[in-house]
Amino acid sequence: MVKIGVGKVVFIINSLNLLQQEEIRKESEKRLPDFWKEKLNRSKLKGETSKLLEVVLEEKRREIVKEWIKAGKIKVINHKR
């Protein structure tokens, strides 16, 4: 089991190329339960997202990063913060 903190996920995502970042964004939105997808669609119309929705999206991004690391799609180099 890969354990990754929020700061490390942000670091990893920011180190990826733009296409991979976009893939993670799309995949995280696709994995949302219907309730959250509806909230996301409404927030896109308003132009602002709730803090809770951001937390849910971040958790989905973390899941994706863990899967990618496990599958060898991305490699993690330890960094000091």
C-alpha positions as YAML, in Angstrom:
chain: A
units: angstrom
residues:
- id: 1
  name: MET
  ca: [0.00, 0.00, 0.00]
- id: 2
  name: VAL
  ca: [1.41, 3.35, -1.06]
- id: 3
  name: LYS
  ca: [0.87, 6.11, 1.51]
- id: 4
  name: ILE
  ca: [0.92, 9.60, 0.05]
- id: 5
  name: GLY
  ca: [0.10, 12.85, 1.83]
- id: 6
  name: VAL
  ca: [-1.78, 15.74, 0.26]
- id: 7
  name: GLY
  ca: [1.36, 17.86, -0.18]
- id: 8
  name: LYS
  ca: [3.16, 15.01, -1.91]
- id: 9
  name: VAL
  ca: [0.19, 14.45, -4.27]
- id: 10
  name: VAL
  ca: [0.26, 18.12, -5.27]
- id: 11
  name: PHE
  ca: [4.04, 17.89, -5.79]
- id: 12
  name: ILE
  ca: [3.67, 14.75, -7.91]
- id: 13
  name: ILE
  ca: [0.84, 16.15, -10.02]
- id: 14
  name: ASN
  ca: [2.71, 19.43, -10.60]
- id: 15
  name: SER
  ca: [5.77, 17.47, -11.74]
- id: 16
  name: LEU
  ca: [3.79, 15.67, -14.46]
- id: 17
  name: ASN
  ca: [3.44, 16.98, -17.98]
- id: 18
  name: LEU
  ca: [0.29, 18.92, -18.88]
- id: 19
  name: LEU
  ca: [-1.32, 15.98, -20.68]
- id: 20
  name: GLN
  ca: [-0.94, 13.74, -17.62]
- id: 21
  name: GLN
  ca: [-2.27, 16.49, -15.36]
- id: 22
  name: GLU
  ca: [-5.31, 16.87, -17.59]
- id: 23
  name: GLU
  ca: [-5.80, 13.09, -17.64]
- id: 24
  name: ILE
  ca: [-5.80, 13.04, -13.83]
- id: 25
  name: ARG
  ca: [-8.26, 15.95, -13.71]
- id: 26
  name: LYS
  ca: [-10.67, 14.27, -16.14]
- id: 27
  name: GLU
  ca: [-10.36, 10.86, -14.48]
- id: 28
  name: SER
  ca: [-10.95, 12.32, -11.01]
- id: 29
  name: GLU
  ca: [-14.13, 14.04, -12.23]
- id: 30
  name: LYS
  ca: [-15.28, 10.85, -13.95]
- id: 31
  name: ARG
  ca: [-14.86, 8.85, -10.72]
- id: 32
  name: LEU
  ca: [-17.06, 11.15, -8.67]
- id: 33
  name: PRO
  ca: [-20.34, 9.71, -7.39]
- id: 34
  name: ASP
  ca: [-23.40, 11.15, -9.15]
- id: 35
  name: PHE
  ca: [-24.17, 13.54, -6.29]
- id: 36
  name: TRP
  ca: [-20.73, 15.14, -6.57]
- id: 37
  name: LYS
  ca: [-20.82, 15.18, -10.39]
- id: 38
  name: GLU
  ca: [-24.00, 17.23, -10.16]
- id: 39
  name: LYS
  ca: [-22.34, 19.62, -7.69]
- id: 40
  name: LEU
  ca: [-19.31, 19.89, -9.98]
- id: 41
  name: ASN
  ca: [-21.44, 20.70, -13.02]
- id: 42
  name: ARG
  ca: [-23.28, 23.41, -11.06]
- id: 43
  name: SER
  ca: [-20.03, 24.85, -9.77]
- id: 44
  name: LYS
  ca: [-18.62, 25.05, -13.31]
- id: 45
  name: LEU
  ca: [-21.62, 27.17, -14.29]
- id: 46
  name: LYS
  ca: [-21.13, 29.46, -11.29]
- id: 47
  name: GLY
  ca: [-17.35, 29.55, -11.66]
- id: 48
  name: GLU
  ca: [-16.59, 28.56, -8.07]
- id: 49
  name: THR
  ca: [-16.28, 25.25, -6.26]
- id: 50
  name: SER
  ca: [-17.01, 24.48, -2.64]
- id: 51
  name: LYS
  ca: [-14.24, 23.49, -0.25]
- id: 52
  name: LEU
  ca: [-15.92, 20.13, 0.30]
- id: 53
  name: LEU
  ca: [-16.03, 19.41, -3.44]
- id: 54
  name: GLU
  ca: [-12.33, 20.28, -3.68]
- id: 55
  name: VAL
  ca: [-11.59, 17.80, -0.87]
- id: 56
  name: VAL
  ca: [-13.53, 15.05, -2.68]
- id: 57
  name: LEU
  ca: [-11.71, 15.79, -5.95]
- id: 58
  name: GLU
  ca: [-8.35, 15.78, -4.15]
- id: 59
  name: GLU
  ca: [-9.12, 12.34, -2.70]
- id: 60
  name: LYS
  ca: [-9.90, 11.04, -6.19]
- id: 61
  name: ARG
  ca: [-6.63, 12.54, -7.49]
- id: 62
  name: ARG
  ca: [-4.77, 10.81, -4.67]
- id: 63
  name: GLU
  ca: [-6.37, 7.47, -5.63]
- id: 64
  name: ILE
  ca: [-5.30, 7.94, -9.25]
- id: 65
  name: VAL
  ca: [-1.72, 8.89, -8.33]
- id: 66
  name: LYS
  ca: [-1.44, 5.82, -6.08]
- id: 67
  name: GLU
  ca: [-2.71, 3.59, -8.90]
- id: 68
  name: TRP
  ca: [-0.30, 5.15, -11.40]
- id: 69
  name: ILE
  ca: [2.64, 4.68, -9.03]
- id: 70
  name: LYS
  ca: [1.68, 1.06, -8.38]
- id: 71
  name: ALA
  ca: [1.29, 0.43, -12.13]
- id: 72
  name: GLY
  ca: [4.63, 2.08, -12.88]
- id: 73
  name: LYS
  ca: [3.01, 4.79, -14.99]
- id: 74
  name: ILE
  ca: [4.81, 7.41, -12.90]
- id: 75
  name: LYS
  ca: [7.87, 7.17, -10.72]
- id: 76
  name: VAL
  ca: [8.23, 8.95, -7.40]
- id: 77
  name: ILE
  ca: [11.52, 10.40, -6.28]
- id: 78
  name: ASN
  ca: [11.68, 11.32, -2.61]
- id: 79
  name: HIS
  ca: [11.80, 15.03, -2.01]
- id: 80
  name: LYS
  ca: [12.29, 17.12, 1.09]
- id: 81
  name: ARG
  ca: [9.79, 19.79, 1.94]
...
